[in-house]
Amino acid sequence: MNNKIIFTGGSGRFAESLKKIKSKYIFNYPSSKELNILNTKSIERYIKKIKPKIFIHAAGLSRPMAIHDNDITKSIDLNIIGTCNIVKICSKYNIKLVFFSTCYVYPGITGNYNETDPLLPINNYAWSKLGAESAVKMYKNSLILRLSMTEKPFVHKEAFVDFKTNFIFHDEVAEMLIKILTCKGVINIGGKSQSVYKFVSKENKKIKKSYAKNILPKDSRLNPSMNINKLKKILK
């Protein structure tokens, strides 16, 4: 049985948690030199070498968020074009593709968004992810994960009281990932819908309160929380 997986983003924060998980799969974490997502020949060479069953694409440009406004070329290249290149090669070799997207593709107004609800990204980072999603969605042998996850421990000294989301720690998502790799389509991945402060304060009693409405731009949307019933049914 082919149980090989290519995982891009192996030097990232989430990969640190994933590498601790025991599973039947053999993960390969190529460096950017071994697999350059902006070069289809590089992607194809590495795929031919590993011959994977699944390709998990978690690499891309995220923080700082301002870079997606200040350098849209870099954002487009790394998050949209790179993903499009991967889709083309996975399609060529019929390799299952799993793509890491974000909850921020939702409108962020009312919250409790289902996978089939209309999308309206809340910032340029989310637009870059939706651009990538468009290519992945064209390939039927794929799975899009709209994620709301963060590091453990929380990296900031303050947390928003008025920003509602589904934060879940990386290690919990790593455990879930192994169980959903055979799924296709779109799945919201996260925990209970709550304020960032309420989520963080359960682990860190010293976390200070802050207010997104006082820090983020005035037109910011503060509730990209998702409905995770589909995820719960899959994990039962």
C-alpha positions in Angstrom: 0.0 0.0 0.0 1.3 3.5 -0.9 1.3 5.5 2.3 3.8 8.2 1.3 2.9 11.9 1.8 4.6 15.0 0.6 4.1 17.9 3.1 5.2 21.4 2.1 5.9 23.8 4.9 8.0 21.3 6.8 9.9 24.1 8.6 6.8 25.8 9.8 5.1 25.9 13.1 2.4 23.4 12.4 4.8 20.8 11.0 6.6 20.7 14.4 3.4 19.3 15.9 2.7 17.0 13.0 6.2 15.4 13.2 5.3 14.2 16.7 2.2 12.2 15.5 2.6 8.5 15.0 0.6 7.2 12.0 0.7 4.6 9.2 1.8 7.4 6.8 5.4 8.2 5.8 5.8 11.9 5.7 8.3 13.7 3.5 9.2 17.3 4.2 11.0 18.8 1.3 13.0 22.0 1.6 12.2 24.9 -0.8 15.4 23.9 -2.7 14.2 20.3 -3.1 10.7 21.4 -4.1 10.2 24.9 -5.4 6.5 25.6 -5.6 7.1 28.4 -8.2 8.7 25.8 -10.6 6.5 23.1 -12.0 9.6 21.1 -13.1 10.9 21.1 -9.5 7.5 19.9 -8.2 7.3 17.2 -10.8 10.9 16.0 -10.1 10.2 15.6 -6.4 6.9 13.9 -7.0 8.5 11.4 -9.4 11.2 10.7 -6.7 8.8 10.2 -3.8 5.8 8.8 -5.7 3.3 9.9 -3.0 -0.3 9.0 -2.5 -1.1 12.4 -0.9 0.3 15.9 -1.3 -0.4 18.2 1.6 0.2 21.8 0.7 0.7 23.9 3.9 3.6 26.2 2.7 2.9 29.8 1.9 3.1 33.4 3.0 1.2 34.3 6.2 2.8 36.6 8.8 3.1 39.4 9.1 -0.3 40.1 7.7 0.8 43.6 6.5 3.1 42.0 3.9 0.0 41.0 1.9 -0.8 44.7 1.5 2.7 45.9 1.1 4.0 43.3 -1.3 1.1 41.8 -3.2 3.5 40.3 -5.8 5.0 38.1 -3.1 1.6 37.2 -1.7 0.3 36.3 -5.2 3.4 34.2 -6.1 3.7 32.2 -2.9 0.0 31.7 -2.1 -1.8 31.7 -5.4 0.7 30.8 -8.2 2.6 28.3 -6.1 -0.6 26.5 -5.3 -1.8 26.6 -8.9 1.5 24.9 -9.9 1.0 22.1 -7.3 -2.6 21.6 -8.5 -1.5 21.1 -12.1 1.2 18.5 -11.2 -1.0 16.6 -8.8 -3.7 16.5 -11.4 -1.2 15.2 -14.0 -0.3 12.3 -11.7 -3.7 11.8 -10.0 -2.3 12.5 -6.5 -4.7 13.5 -3.7 -4.2 17.1 -2.8 -4.9 18.5 0.7 -4.7 22.3 0.9 -4.5 24.5 4.0 -6.7 27.5 3.7 -8.1 29.8 6.4 -11.4 30.7 8.1 -10.7 34.3 7.0 -12.2 33.6 3.6 -15.6 33.9 5.2 -17.3 37.3 5.5 -16.5 37.6 9.2 -19.8 39.4 10.0 -22.4 37.0 11.5 -20.1 34.0 12.2 -21.2 30.3 12.3 -20.3 29.9 8.6 -20.9 26.5 6.8 -18.6 25.2 4.1 -21.2 26.0 1.5 -21.8 29.6 2.6 -20.8 32.5 0.3 -17.2 33.8 0.7 -15.9 37.3 1.2 -12.3 37.4 2.4 -11.6 39.8 5.3 -8.1 40.9 4.2 -5.5 40.4 1.4 -4.1 37.3 3.1 -7.5 35.7 2.9 -7.9 36.8 -0.8 -4.6 35.1 -1.6 -5.9 31.9 0.1 -9.2 32.1 -1.8 -7.3 32.6 -5.1 -5.5 29.4 -4.3 -8.7 27.6 -3.3 -10.1 28.4 -6.7 -7.5 26.3 -8.4 -7.7 23.5 -5.8 -11.5 23.3 -6.2 -11.1 22.7 -9.9 -9.3 19.4 -9.1 -11.8 16.9 -7.8 -9.3 14.7 -6.1 -8.7 17.3 -3.4 -9.5 18.5 0.1 -9.6 22.1 1.3 -9.2 22.7 5.0 -10.4 26.1 6.2 -8.4 26.3 9.4 -8.5 28.4 12.6 -5.5 27.3 14.5 -2.7 28.9 16.6 0.5 28.0 18.4 0.7 26.6 21.9 1.5 28.5 24.0 -0.2 31.6 22.5 2.5 33.9 21.2 1.0 37.2 22.2 0.7 38.9 25.6 -2.8 40.1 24.8 -5.9 38.6 23.3 -9.0 40.1 21.6 -12.1 40.1 23.7 -14.3 41.2 20.8 -13.0 39.0 18.0 -14.8 35.6 17.7 -13.2 32.6 16.0 -12.6 28.8 16.4 -9.0 28.8 17.6 -7.6 25.3 18.2 -3.9 24.5 18.9 -1.6 23.0 16.3 -1.2 19.7 18.1 -4.9 19.1 18.1 -5.2 19.8 14.4 -2.3 17.4 13.7 -4.2 14.6 15.4 -7.3 15.4 13.3 -5.4 15.6 10.0 -4.5 11.9 10.0 -8.2 11.0 10.4 -9.6 13.1 7.6 -7.0 12.6 4.8 -9.4 10.3 2.8 -12.1 13.0 2.7 -12.7 15.3 -0.3 -14.3 18.7 -0.7 -14.1 21.4 2.0 -14.0 21.0 5.8 -14.0 23.7 8.4 -11.3 22.9 11.0 -11.4 24.5 14.4 -12.7 24.3 17.9 -15.5 25.9 19.8 -16.7 29.4 18.6 -15.5 31.9 21.2 -13.5 35.1 21.6 -9.8 34.8 21.3 -9.4 36.0 24.9 -11.8 33.3 26.2 -9.9 30.6 24.3 -6.4 31.8 25.4 -7.3 32.5 29.1 -8.1 28.8 29.6 -4.4 28.0 29.1 -2.9 31.3 30.3 -4.6 33.0 33.2 -2.2 36.0 32.9 -3.2 36.9 29.3 -4.3 40.5 29.1 -7.4 41.8 27.4 -7.4 43.9 24.2 -10.0 45.1 21.8 -9.8 44.5 18.1 -12.1 47.5 17.4 -9.4 49.8 18.9 -6.5 48.2 17.0 -7.7 46.9 13.7 -8.9 49.2 10.9 -12.4 50.6 11.4 -13.9 48.4 8.6 -12.6 45.2 10.1 -15.0 42.2 10.4 -14.7 40.6 13.8 -16.6 37.3 13.6 -15.2 34.7 11.0 -16.3 31.9 13.3 -17.2 28.6 11.5 -19.8 25.9 12.0 -17.8 22.7 12.6 -20.6 20.2 12.6 -19.3 18.5 9.4 -15.9 18.0 11.1 -17.6 16.5 14.2 -19.5 14.0 12.1 -16.4 12.9 10.3 -14.4 12.4 13.6 -17.2 10.4 15.3 
